[in-house]
Amino acid sequence: MSGLVRPTGLRGRGGDAGMSTSEYAMGTIAACAFAAVLYKVVTSEVVSTALQSTIGKALDAPF
């Protein structure tokens, strides 16, 4: 086994399989921003009226 030599440099280090702390932080910030926008859209008057109308029509549908 003394004849085997592992190459040095970037190719010999292996892959970078996980995210770093800064990548987790950026992902968390992006998820929170998306949640805030989605909350604003869903709680808007237009969407609320449309949801109420759709649910009302579904409940009044004949069987």
Phi, psi and omega per residue, in radians:
M1 nan -0.098 -3.131
S2 -1.255 -0.257 -3.135
G3 -1.427 -0.244 -3.126
L4 -1.478 2.217 3.128
V5 -2.209 2.225 3.102
R6 -1.438 2.274 -3.138
P7 -1.156 2.573 3.126
T8 -1.757 2.916 -3.140
G9 1.806 -2.906 -3.058
L10 -1.168 -0.590 -3.101
R11 -1.234 -0.438 -3.083
G12 -1.610 -0.085 -3.060
R13 -1.405 -0.383 -3.054
G14 1.668 3.065 -3.085
G15 -1.475 2.798 3.049
D16 -1.724 1.575 -2.965
A17 -1.435 -0.415 -3.043
G18 -1.940 3.047 3.093
M19 -1.631 2.618 3.083
S20 -1.505 3.017 -3.113
T21 -1.065 -0.691 3.137
S22 -1.163 -0.599 3.089
E23 -1.208 -0.672 3.046
Y24 -1.092 -0.719 3.137
A25 -1.107 -0.777 3.137
M26 -1.154 -0.669 3.093
G27 -1.131 -0.694 3.118
T28 -1.158 -0.743 3.113
I29 -1.104 -0.748 3.126
A30 -1.120 -0.701 3.120
A31 -1.142 -0.701 3.111
C32 -1.163 -0.703 3.108
A33 -1.122 -0.737 3.106
F34 -1.112 -0.713 3.119
A35 -1.117 -0.689 3.128
A36 -1.131 -0.759 3.116
V37 -1.132 -0.771 3.129
L38 -1.082 -0.705 3.106
Y39 -1.090 -0.766 3.130
K40 -1.095 -0.701 -3.133
V41 -1.179 -0.816 -3.068
V42 -1.187 -0.591 -3.119
T43 -1.572 0.086 3.106
S44 -1.242 2.769 -3.091
E45 -1.117 -0.696 -3.107
V46 -1.102 -0.841 -3.115
V47 -1.200 -0.690 3.124
S48 -1.067 -0.779 3.121
T49 -1.118 -0.736 3.135
A50 -1.120 -0.731 3.115
L51 -1.136 -0.748 3.121
Q52 -1.102 -0.713 3.116
S53 -1.113 -0.792 -3.130
T54 -1.113 -0.770 3.137
I55 -1.164 -0.695 3.114
G56 -1.085 -0.759 3.108
K57 -1.133 -0.655 -3.135
A58 -1.198 -0.651 -3.138
L59 -1.318 -0.452 -3.140
D60 -1.589 0.041 -3.113
A61 -1.206 2.378 3.097
P62 -1.270 2.576 -3.131
F63 -1.756 nan nan
